Amino acid sequence: MDKYCFALDLKDDARLIEEYKEYHQKVWPEIIQSIKGAGIENLEIYCVGNRLFMIMEVNASFSFDKKQKSDAENPKVQEWETLMWNYQQALPIAKEGEKWLLMEKIFQL
Protein backbone atom coordinates (compact mmCIF):
# COMPACT_ATOMS: atom_id res chain seq x y z
CA MET A 1 0.00 0.00 0.00
CA ASP A 2 1.18 3.52 -0.79
CA LYS A 3 0.93 6.36 1.71
CA TYR A 4 0.55 10.07 0.92
CA CYS A 5 0.57 13.00 3.32
CA PHE A 6 -1.00 16.39 2.70
CA ALA A 7 -1.25 19.74 4.45
CA LEU A 8 -3.87 22.49 4.39
CA ASP A 9 -4.83 25.37 6.65
CA LEU A 10 -8.15 26.30 8.16
CA LYS A 11 -9.25 29.88 8.55
CA ASP A 12 -7.82 31.02 11.88
CA ASP A 13 -11.15 31.34 13.67
CA ALA A 14 -11.89 29.14 16.70
CA ARG A 15 -15.62 28.88 15.92
CA LEU A 16 -14.99 27.86 12.30
CA ILE A 17 -12.35 25.33 13.34
CA GLU A 18 -14.81 23.71 15.76
CA GLU A 19 -17.51 23.60 13.07
CA TYR A 20 -15.03 21.96 10.68
CA LYS A 21 -14.20 19.33 13.28
CA GLU A 22 -17.91 18.69 13.86
CA TYR A 23 -18.47 18.07 10.14
CA HIS A 24 -15.68 15.50 10.26
CA GLN A 25 -17.40 13.65 13.11
CA LYS A 26 -20.30 12.99 10.72
CA VAL A 27 -18.91 12.95 7.19
CA TRP A 28 -21.64 12.46 4.63
CA PRO A 29 -22.05 8.81 3.51
CA GLU A 30 -21.60 9.80 -0.15
CA ILE A 31 -18.18 11.24 0.69
CA ILE A 32 -17.11 8.09 2.53
CA GLN A 33 -18.32 6.03 -0.44
CA SER A 34 -16.34 8.23 -2.86
CA ILE A 35 -13.19 7.88 -0.77
CA LYS A 36 -13.44 4.11 -0.46
CA GLY A 37 -14.47 3.66 -4.09
CA ALA A 38 -11.30 5.43 -5.22
CA GLY A 39 -9.07 2.82 -3.60
CA ILE A 40 -8.33 4.78 -0.44
CA GLU A 41 -8.02 2.21 2.34
CA ASN A 42 -7.35 4.57 5.23
CA LEU A 43 -7.60 8.32 5.60
CA GLU A 44 -6.80 10.31 8.73
CA ILE A 45 -6.87 14.07 9.33
CA TYR A 46 -5.05 15.71 12.25
CA CYS A 47 -5.31 19.31 13.40
CA VAL A 48 -2.98 21.59 15.37
CA GLY A 49 -4.07 25.20 15.66
CA ASN A 50 -5.41 25.92 12.21
CA ARG A 51 -3.04 23.53 10.37
CA LEU A 52 -4.40 20.25 8.99
CA PHE A 53 -2.37 17.16 8.18
CA MET A 54 -3.90 14.28 6.21
CA ILE A 55 -2.52 10.76 5.85
CA MET A 56 -3.95 8.71 3.01
CA GLU A 57 -3.17 5.02 2.46
CA VAL A 58 -4.21 3.67 -0.93
CA ASN A 59 -4.35 0.33 -2.69
CA ALA A 60 -3.07 -0.50 -6.19
CA SER A 61 -6.32 0.66 -7.86
CA PHE A 62 -5.86 4.26 -6.66
CA SER A 63 -5.02 7.01 -9.16
CA PHE A 64 -4.90 10.74 -8.45
CA ASP A 65 -6.17 11.43 -11.98
CA LYS A 66 -9.11 9.02 -11.66
CA LYS A 67 -10.00 10.41 -8.22
CA GLN A 68 -9.91 14.00 -9.48
CA LYS A 69 -12.10 13.12 -12.49
CA SER A 70 -14.55 11.15 -10.36
CA ASP A 71 -14.80 13.98 -7.81
CA ALA A 72 -15.41 16.55 -10.54
CA GLU A 73 -18.31 14.45 -11.86
CA ASN A 74 -19.86 13.80 -8.44
CA PRO A 75 -22.32 16.57 -7.39
CA LYS A 76 -22.29 15.49 -3.73
CA VAL A 77 -18.48 15.63 -3.57
CA GLN A 78 -18.58 19.06 -5.19
CA GLU A 79 -21.17 20.20 -2.63
CA TRP A 80 -18.97 18.90 0.22
CA GLU A 81 -15.85 20.55 -1.21
CA THR A 82 -17.67 23.88 -1.61
CA LEU A 83 -18.92 23.65 1.97
CA MET A 84 -15.46 22.75 3.32
CA TRP A 85 -13.88 25.68 1.47
CA ASN A 86 -15.85 27.96 3.84
CA TYR A 87 -13.50 26.70 6.57
CA GLN A 88 -10.31 26.05 4.64
CA GLN A 89 -7.67 28.38 3.27
CA ALA A 90 -4.80 27.56 0.98
CA LEU A 91 -1.30 27.33 2.33
CA PRO A 92 0.78 30.42 1.54
CA ILE A 93 2.82 28.42 -1.00
CA ALA A 94 -0.23 27.02 -2.82
CA LYS A 95 -0.87 27.88 -6.44
CA GLU A 96 -4.22 29.26 -7.55
CA GLY A 97 -6.95 26.66 -6.99
CA GLU A 98 -4.81 24.28 -4.91
CA LYS A 99 -6.14 23.01 -1.60
CA TRP A 100 -4.49 20.00 -0.01
CA LEU A 101 -0.78 20.03 -0.86
CA LEU A 102 1.16 16.79 -1.14
CA MET A 103 4.01 16.75 1.36
CA GLU A 104 7.52 15.46 0.73
CA LYS A 105 8.74 12.71 3.04
CA ILE A 106 12.09 13.80 4.40
CA PHE A 107 12.70 11.23 7.16
CA GLN A 108 11.72 7.73 8.22
CA LEU A 109 13.01 5.73 11.17
SERO-4910 file (N, C-alpha, C, O; in steps of 0.05 Angstrom, whole numbers):
BEGIN
 pado doro    nc1    nc2    nc3   cac1   cac2   cac3    cc1    cc2    cc3    oc1    oc2    oc3
  Met    A     17    -24      0      0      0      0     18     25      0     38     26     14
  Asp    A     10     45    -15     24     70    -16     11     89      5    -13     88     11
  Lys    A     28    108     15     19    127     34     26    155     24     48    160     15
  Tyr    A      7    173     26     11    201     18      3    219     42    -16    213     56
  Cys    A     18    241     45     11    260     66      7    287     54     21    295     35
  Phe    A    -12    302     65    -20    328     54    -23    348     77    -27    341    100
  Ala    A    -21    374     70    -25    395     89    -44    416     77    -45    419     53
  Leu    A    -59    428     95    -77    450     88    -83    466    113    -80    455    135
  Asp    A    -90    491    110    -97    507    133   -127    512    134   -141    511    114
  Leu    A   -136    516    159   -163    526    163   -162    556    168   -141    567    175
  Lys    A   -184    569    164   -185    598    171   -180    599    201   -191    583    216
  Asp    A   -165    618    210   -156    620    238   -178    633    254   -176    656    263
  Asp    A   -200    618    259   -223    627    273   -233    603    290   -241    583    279
  Ala    A   -232    605    316   -238    583    334   -265    571    329   -268    546    329
  Arg    A   -285    588    324   -312    578    318   -313    561    292   -325    540    292
  Leu    A   -300    571    272   -300    557    246   -284    531    248   -292    511    236
  Ile    A   -263    531    263   -247    507    267   -264    485    281   -263    462    273
  Glu    A   -279    493    301   -296    474    315   -318    463    297   -324    439    297
  Glu    A   -330    481    280   -350    472    261   -338    452    242   -351    431    235
  Tyr    A   -314    457    232   -301    439    214   -297    412    226   -302    391    214
  Lys    A   -288    412    251   -284    387    266   -311    372    269   -311    347    266
  Glu    A   -332    386    275   -358    374    277   -367    360    251   -377    338    252
  Tyr    A   -363    374    229   -369    361    203   -354    335    199   -365    316    187
  His    A   -330    334    209   -314    310    205   -320    288    226   -308    266    224
  Gln    A   -338    294    244   -348    273    262   -372    259    249   -380    237    258
  Lys    A   -383    271    228   -406    260    214   -404    266    184   -421    279    173
  Val    A   -383    255    173   -378    259    144   -401    246    129   -409    224    135
  Trp    A   -410    259    108   -433    249     93   -426    221     81   -404    217     73
  Pro    A   -446    203     81   -441    176     70   -431    176     41   -415    159     34
  Glu    A   -440    195     25   -432    196     -3   -402    202     -5   -389    194    -24
  Ile    A   -392    218     14   -364    225     14   -347    200     22   -326    195      9
  Ile    A   -356    186     42   -342    162     51   -342    142     27   -321    129     22
  Gln    A   -364    139     14   -366    121     -9   -347    129    -31   -334    112    -43
  Ser    A   -345    155    -37   -327    165    -57   -298    159    -50   -282    151    -67
  Ile    A   -291    162    -25   -264    158    -15   -257    128    -19   -236    121    -30
  Lys    A   -274    111     -8   -269     82     -9   -269     72    -38   -253     55    -45
  Gly    A   -287     82    -54   -289     73    -82   -265     80    -99   -261     69   -120
  Ala    A   -250    100    -90   -226    109   -104   -202     91    -98   -180     95   -111
  Gly    A   -204     73    -79   -181     56    -72   -166     67    -48   -144     59    -42
  Ile    A   -179     85    -33   -167     96     -9   -175     77     14   -199     75     20
  Glu    A   -155     64     26   -160     44     47   -162     57     74   -177     47     91
  Asn    A   -147     78     79   -147     91    105   -142    121    100   -125    128     83
  Leu    A   -156    138    114   -152    166    112   -155    178    140   -176    174    153
  Glu    A   -135    193    149   -136    206    175   -130    236    171   -113    243    155
  Ile    A   -143    253    187   -137    281    187   -131    289    215   -146    283    234
  Tyr    A   -109    304    219   -101    314    245   -101    345    244    -97    356    222
  Cys    A   -105    357    267   -106    386    268    -89    396    291    -90    385    313
  Val    A    -74    417    286    -60    432    307    -63    461    301    -55    471    279
  Gly    A    -75    476    319    -81    504    313   -100    504    289   -121    492    290
  Asn    A    -92    518    268   -108    518    244    -95    503    221   -104    505    198
  Arg    A    -74    487    228    -61    471    207    -72    442    207    -75    430    228
  Leu    A    -78    432    183    -88    405    180    -66    388    167    -51    398    150
  Phe    A    -66    363    175    -47    343    164    -64    318    157    -77    308    175
  Met    A    -62    309    132    -78    286    124    -59    263    115    -40    268    100
  Ile    A    -65    239    125    -50    215    117    -70    198    101    -92    192    111
  Met    A    -62    190     78    -79    174     60    -64    149     52    -42    151     39
  Glu    A    -75    126     58    -63    100     49    -81     89     27   -106     86     31
  Val    A    -69     82      5    -84     73    -19    -75     46    -29    -52     38    -24
  Asn    A    -94     32    -42    -87      7    -54    -78     11    -83    -77     33    -93
  Ala    A    -72    -11    -97    -61    -10   -124    -81      2   -144    -72     11   -165
  Ser    A   -107      2   -138   -126     13   -157   -128     44   -156   -140     56   -174
  Phe    A   -115     56   -136   -117     85   -133   -101    100   -155    -79     92   -162
  Ser    A   -113    122   -164   -100    140   -183   -110    168   -177   -133    174   -174
  Phe    A    -91    187   -174    -98    215   -169   -115    226   -192   -135    240   -187
  Asp    A   -108    219   -216   -123    229   -240   -152    218   -239   -171    233   -244
  Lys    A   -155    192   -234   -182    180   -233   -199    192   -210   -222    198   -214
  Lys    A   -186    197   -187   -200    208   -164   -209    237   -171   -232    244   -165
  Gln    A   -191    252   -183   -198    280   -190   -221    281   -210   -240    297   -207
  Lys    A   -221    263   -230   -242    262   -250   -268    254   -237   -289    266   -242
  Ser    A   -267    233   -221   -291    223   -207   -303    244   -189   -328    248   -189
  Asp    A   -286    258   -174   -296    280   -156   -309    302   -172   -330    313   -164
  Ala    A   -297    309   -194   -308    331   -211   -336    324   -222   -352    342   -227
  Glu    A   -341    298   -226   -366    289   -237   -387    282   -216   -409    274   -223
  Asn    A   -380    284   -191   -397    276   -169   -409    301   -155   -394    315   -141
  Pro    A   -435    307   -159   -446    331   -148   -445    332   -117   -441    354   -106
  Lys    A   -447    310   -104   -446    310    -75   -418    316    -65   -414    331    -45
  Val    A   -397    306    -78   -370    313    -71   -365    342    -76   -352    355    -60
  Gln    A   -375    353    -98   -372    381   -104   -386    398    -83   -375    419    -75
  Glu    A   -409    390    -74   -423    404    -53   -407    404    -27   -405    424    -13
  Trp    A   -396    381    -20   -379    378      4   -355    396      2   -348    411     21
  Glu    A   -341    395    -20   -317    411    -24   -323    441    -23   -308    456    -11
  Thr    A   -345    450    -34   -353    478    -32   -359    485     -3   -351    507      6
  Leu    A   -373    468     11   -378    473     39   -353    475     55   -349    493     72
  Met    A   -334    456     51   -309    455     66   -292    479     61   -277    488     78
  Trp    A   -294    490     37   -278    514     29   -285    538     46   -270    557     48
  Asn    A   -309    538     58   -317    559     77   -299    560    102   -297    580    115
  Tyr    A   -287    537    107   -270    534    131   -240    533    125   -224    540    142
  Gln    A   -234    525    101   -206    521     93   -194    546     80   -209    563     69
  Gln    A   -168    547     81   -153    568     65   -128    555     55   -116    538     69
  Ala    A   -120    563     32    -96    551     20    -71    558     36    -70    579     48
  Leu    A    -52    540     35    -26    547     47    -14    570     31    -19    574      8
  Pro    A      3    586     44     16    608     31     31    601      5     33    618    -13
  Ile    A     41    577      4     56    568    -20     39    556    -42     49    549    -63
  Ala    A     13    553    -37     -5    540    -56     -8    558    -81     -8    582    -80
  Lys    A    -11    544   -104    -17    558   -129    -47    562   -130    -62    551   -114
  Glu    A    -56    579   -148    -84    585   -151   -100    559   -154    -94    543   -172
  Gly    A   -121    556   -138   -139    533   -140   -130    509   -125   -144    489   -124
  Glu    A   -106    509   -113    -96    486    -98   -107    486    -70   -108    507    -57
  Lys    A   -114    463    -60   -123    460    -32   -102    443    -17    -82    453     -9
  Trp    A   -108    418    -14    -90    400      0    -64    398    -16    -65    391    -40
  Leu    A    -41    403     -4    -16    401    -17     -1    375     -8      1    369     16
  Leu    A      8    360    -28     23    336    -23     50    343    -10     64    361    -19
  Met    A     56    329     12     80    335     27    102    316     18     97    294     10
  Glu    A    127    325     21    150    309     15    160    295     40    164    308     60
  Lys    A    164    269     38    175    254     61    205    260     62    219    257     43
  Ile    A    213    269     85    242    276     88    256    259    109    281    261    111
  Phe    A    241    242    123    254    225    143    236    201    149    211    203    149
  Gln    A    249    178    154    234    155    164    254    139    182    277    135    175
  Leu    A    244    130    205    260    115    223    257     85    217    269     68    230
***
